[in-house]
Amino acid sequence: MLLVSDREARLVTLLTLWHAERFQTERERLITWTLKLVSRFADGPMRAHTSVARFLLPQVTSKLTLSDLRPDEMAELVEIVTAG
């Protein structure tokens, strides 16, 4: 995904999604390869950052209550609901 800032004309973010377990051992090589690929389009410094996404997947049960959720999971639910 290519994210372009509407506030800073030269700020662009390239977001790539990888299967974390499958590419864990090759992560550094893939970062280097991706930076090399997009470097010809950049006229300034480039940075790379990696992280692992975590998704909230509640257990399928009718007995799950809000008190079963951790504070960060509760905050994520609130974000999802308020985003519409």
PEDA-V409303 format. One line per field, one symbol per residue. psi: psi as a letter, one per 40 degrees, with the letter a starting at -180 (. if undefined). A space follows every 50 residues. Layout:
# PEDA-V409303
psi: ???
This chain:
# PEDA-V409303
psi: hhhhhedhdehhhhhihihdddeddedddddddddddedeeieaiiiihi ihihihgiihieehideeiiddddddddddddd.
